[in-house]
């Protein structure tokens, strides 16, 4: 048995049966899935993630397109009203995560921002 971590990066992936096949045949630890802008709607992203069944969903790209952003507050409400069965940690540009394999936990870290004088 591998001690590795499985990461699924959605790119421009849309919901479909292929995600269900991946979720049924592999244990996905983390899924990076885009929503908002020109990507999936919030509902499409959550439906796709439910098919994939990751341990942790890391939504991203929701803040990247001016005037066409995803709504993280609506994401929080959707999760509260219909819990997905996995953790959800929305990422912002510059966020970093650390995975502790021993405890099976992730931590969001402060962005690695270089200060100028």
C-alpha positions in Angstrom: 0.0 0.0 0.0 1.3 3.4 -1.0 1.9 6.1 1.6 1.4 8.8 -1.1 -1.2 11.4 -1.5 -3.6 11.6 -4.4 -4.3 15.0 -5.9 -6.9 15.6 -8.6 -6.6 18.9 -10.5 -9.7 19.7 -12.5 -8.4 22.1 -15.0 -11.5 22.8 -17.2 -13.2 19.5 -16.3 -17.0 19.5 -16.2 -19.2 17.2 -14.3 -19.8 13.7 -15.8 -19.7 10.0 -15.4 -15.9 9.9 -15.8 -15.5 11.7 -12.4 -17.7 9.0 -10.8 -15.5 6.3 -12.4 -12.4 8.0 -11.0 -14.0 8.4 -7.5 -15.1 4.7 -7.5 -11.7 3.3 -8.5 -9.4 5.7 -6.7 -9.2 7.3 -3.3 -8.8 11.0 -4.1 -7.3 12.8 -1.1 -7.4 16.3 -2.5 -9.4 17.7 -5.4 -8.6 21.2 -6.8 -11.7 22.3 -8.6 -12.4 25.7 -10.2 -15.6 27.6 -9.9 -16.9 31.0 -10.9 -15.8 33.0 -13.9 -15.6 30.9 -17.0 -15.4 27.6 -15.1 -18.1 25.7 -13.3 -20.9 27.3 -11.4 -21.0 26.6 -7.7 -23.6 23.9 -8.2 -21.7 22.3 -11.0 -18.5 22.2 -9.0 -20.2 20.6 -6.0 -22.0 18.0 -8.1 -18.7 17.1 -9.8 -17.0 16.8 -6.4 -19.7 14.6 -5.0 -19.1 12.2 -7.9 -15.3 12.3 -7.4 -15.6 11.8 -3.6 -12.4 13.4 -2.4 -11.4 13.6 1.3 -10.9 17.4 0.8 -12.2 19.7 -1.8 -10.0 22.8 -2.5 -12.1 25.2 -4.6 -10.0 27.7 -6.5 -10.1 30.3 -9.3 -13.3 31.7 -7.8 -11.7 35.2 -7.4 -9.6 35.4 -10.5 -11.9 37.1 -13.1 -13.1 40.6 -12.4 -16.9 40.8 -12.7 -17.3 37.0 -13.0 -16.2 35.7 -9.7 -17.5 32.8 -7.7 -19.3 33.5 -4.4 -17.6 31.9 -1.4 -20.4 33.0 0.9 -22.9 31.0 -1.2 -20.5 28.1 -1.2 -20.6 28.1 2.6 -24.4 28.3 2.7 -24.6 25.4 0.1 -22.3 23.2 2.2 -24.2 24.1 5.5 -27.6 23.3 3.9 -26.4 20.0 2.2 -23.1 18.7 3.7 -21.1 17.0 1.0 -19.4 14.3 3.0 -15.9 15.8 2.6 -14.0 18.8 3.9 -14.1 22.0 1.8 -11.3 24.6 2.0 -11.6 27.4 -0.5 -8.3 28.7 -1.7 -7.4 32.3 -2.7 -4.5 33.4 -4.9 -1.3 33.0 -3.0 -2.6 30.5 -0.4 -0.4 27.6 0.6 -1.4 24.4 2.2 0.5 21.9 4.3 -0.6 18.3 4.5 0.3 16.3 7.7 0.2 12.7 6.4 0.6 11.2 9.9 -2.5 13.0 11.3 -4.3 13.2 7.9 -4.8 17.0 8.3 -4.3 20.0 6.1 -3.5 23.5 7.3 -4.0 26.7 5.3 -0.8 28.8 5.6 -0.4 32.5 5.3 0.5 33.5 1.7 4.1 33.7 1.0 4.2 37.4 0.3 7.4 39.3 -0.1 7.3 42.7 1.6 8.9 45.6 -0.1 10.4 48.6 1.7 
